[in-house]
């Protein structure tokens, strides 16, 4: 019943405040709020722990319900598309399309911190071997939620769009589209993409569906290879990774806008009919080319998928200049900011001269990592302690 009431409270707050989100407190107000919460938990424990309601808040049912409530809200965050401008009206009104900054997450987090904090204080004494694993696990979880909640207001997430040939830039855009200055400047020296070999397939020109042979229908193109796709035997005679269309064939040329092309021959095993010609995935410079194999089907080439893309960037600070390479999942640290390779001009593909870098500053992240380490240590201790008890 309490969880249901808190759930309704979060939704009602969202509606009554006209969709205004809880954006979080910034330093030092978030630290003041955090210390105040800790002091209140100590006061509740020291002076009111025998009161029925406070006693219940530190009980197992309260702990289970608070964790379940918080996990439920997190599941909603994962399953409901966030920041979706096309979300249904009721979803928007209740704040379910912006849960991360909504009142529902704030209420569930506060309830979890209160219950978990009182449970920790109730079990913290006496400190003995039996309690260590419990305290590390629960204190670690409390620190993670505490730092994640209070740190949301200090989190800075900016996107910086850089273009080759332009000067340094120290302005990024936040999620609301506001311009924010960075304590350093970025200059794009070069942007490069490595692509996987293109794939081929056979599609129905009337229905738009692919031939149903899923394990091989989009085979990686390799020269001098043969593929059996349903009733068609496909041979790759020649492949050009960078080509432009000529009068009768594709010409290999490493120039902006070039795309993959292949000369293929196709034989229908049922009718013995054969056809040969060029196919290409096309690019922004020219349309794709398909090879008809009968009245209803064509063989085509997919756009190559990027294997990795990276940016060579010059970072200019007051006292020094560095040149770094930023790849996907390989960020660089600069003045407490983490720089991530976010995106590029997908219309131009591998010929893009634009790179989008994400600059993230999260000063509370080390505290979150501390909580994670404590939980892992507690789990290892409990596992070891359990083995020791079984041996005894």
ZADO-30522 format. One record per residue (C-alpha): residue in three letters; x, y negated, z. Coordinates in steps of 0.5 Angstrom, whole numbers, plus 500, padded with zeros to 3 digits. Each point is the difference from the previous one (the first is absolute). Layout:
BEGIN
alaXYZ/...
//
This chain:
BEGIN
unk500500500/unk506495502/unk503502493/unk493499496/unk500493504/unk507498498/unk499502493/unk493495500/unk504495503/unk505500495/unk495500494/unk496494504/unk506496501/unk502501492/unk493498498/unk499494505/unk506497498/unk498499493/unk506505498/unk505497503/unk506505501/unk504500506/unk507498497/unk504502507/unk504495504/unk507498498/unk506499505/unk500498505/unk492500502/unk500508498/unk506501505/unk496496505/unk494504499/unk504507500/unk502498507/unk494498502/unk497507498/unk505503504/unk499496506/unk493502500/unk501507499/unk505500506/unk494496504/unk495505498/unk504506502/unk503497507/unk493497503/unk494503496/unk503507498/unk495503505/unk494496497/unk495505496/unk501496493/unk508499501/unk500507502/unk497503494/unk504495495/unk506504502/unk496507500/unk501505494/unk494499497/unk501493499/unk507501497/unk497505495/unk495495498/unk504494499/unk505504496/unk494503496/unk497493499/unk507497498/unk501506495/unk493499497/unk501493499/unk507502497/unk497505495/unk495495498/unk506496498/unk503505496/unk493502496/unk497494499/unk503496495/unk503494503/unk500492497/unk495503495/unk497494497/unk495504497/unk498504506/unk492500502/unk497494504/unk499504506/unk507503500/unk503493500/unk495497505/unk502505505/unk508499498/unk501507498/unk503498494/unk505496504/unk501505506/unk508498502/unk498493501/unk493501503/unk497500507/unk498508500/unk508502500/unk501494505/unk495503505/unk502507499/unk507499501/unk499496506/unk495506503/unk506504499/unk505496503/unk496499506/unk498508501/unk507502498/unk504495505/unk496502506/unk501507498/unk507499500/unk500496507/unk496505503/unk506505498/unk506496500/unk501502508/unk503505502/unk505500495/unk503507499/unk501505494/unk493502500/unk498493498/unk506498495/unk497503494/unk493497501/unk502493502/unk505500494/unk494502495/unk495496503/unk504494501/unk503500493/unk493500497/unk498494504/unk506497498/unk499501493/unk493498500/unk502494504/unk505497496/unk496502493/unk494496503/unk504494503/unk505500494/unk495499495/unk500492500/unk507500500/unk500504493/unk503497494/unk498503493/unk502496494/unk500501493/unk506497496/unk499500492/unk507499497/unk502500492/unk506501497/unk504494497/unk496495506/unk504497506/unk499502507/unk494500504/unk498500507/unk492499500/unk496506501/unk492501500/unk497503506/unk494505499/unk495494500/unk504497495/unk503494504/unk508498498/unk505502506/unk507498500/unk505505501/unk507499504/unk504502493/unk499500493/unk500505495/unk502500492/unk498506496/unk507502496/unk497506496/unk494505501/unk500507497/unk496506500/unk502508499/unk494504497/unk498507500/unk499503493/unk494499497/unk494505500/unk496502494/unk492503500/unk495501495/unk493496501/unk493501497/unk499493496/unk492501501/unk500501508/unk507497502/unk501507504/unk507503500/unk501508498/unk499504506/unk506503501/unk503496506/unk506504501/unk503498494/unk496495496/unk504494502/unk507503499/unk506496501/unk503499493/unk507503498/unk503500493/unk500507496/unk495503506/unk493503498/unk494500504/unk493504500/unk494495502/unk494505499/unk499501493/unk506496497/unk507501500/unk504494500/unk508499498/unk504494502/unk504498494/unk503494502/unk499495506/unk502493500/unk500496507/unk500493497/unk497499494/unk496496495/unk495502495/unk503499493/unk497501493/unk499508500/unk504502507/unk502497506/unk507497501/unk505500506/unk501493502/unk502498507/unk496494500/unk495496505/unk493504499/unk503506497/unk496507502/unk501507500/unk498504494/unk500507497/unk500503494/unk496507501/unk497505496/unk493504502/unk497506498/unk493503502/unk501507501/unk493502499/unk499496493/unk508500498/unk499493498/unk506496501/unk502492501/unk506496501/unk501493502/unk502495505/unk497498507/unk502495504/unk497497507/unk501493497/unk501494504/unk498493501/unk504498493/unk496506496/unk494504501/unk501508502/unk500505494/unk496507500/unk500506496/unk494503497/unk500507501/unk493501497/unk493496500/unk499500507/unk507500503/unk506496501/unk507501503/unk502494504/unk506498504/unk499497507/unk504494503/unk506502503/unk500500508/unk505496504/unk505504503/unk503494504/unk500493499/unk505495504/unk502493500/unk507497500/unk499494504/unk505494503/unk498498507/unk502493502/unk501498507/unk502494503/unk507503501/unk501505495/unk497503494/unk499508499/unk499504494/unk495506502/unk496506496/unk493501503/unk497506498/unk493503502/unk500503507/unk507497501/unk499493503/unk506495502/unk500496506/unk501493500/unk499495506/unk495505503/unk496501494/unk500507496/unk500499492/unk496505497/unk499501492/unk493500499/unk498499493/unk502497493/unk496498494/unk496506498/unk498498493/unk507499498/unk502507503/unk508501500/unk501494496/unk497496506/unk505494502/unk495498506/unk501504507/unk496499506/unk503501507/unk497500506/unk503497506/unk497503507/unk502497507/unk498504506/unk503498506/unk496505504/unk502506496/unk506502505/unk495501506/unk496504495/unk506505499/unk502500507/unk493503502/unk500505494/unk507502503/unk497501507/unk494504497/unk505505497/unk504500506/unk494502504/unk498505495/unk507503500/unk500500507/unk493504501/unk502505495/unk507501504/unk496500506/unk495505498/unk505505497/unk504499507/unk493502504/unk499506495/unk507503501/unk499499508/
//
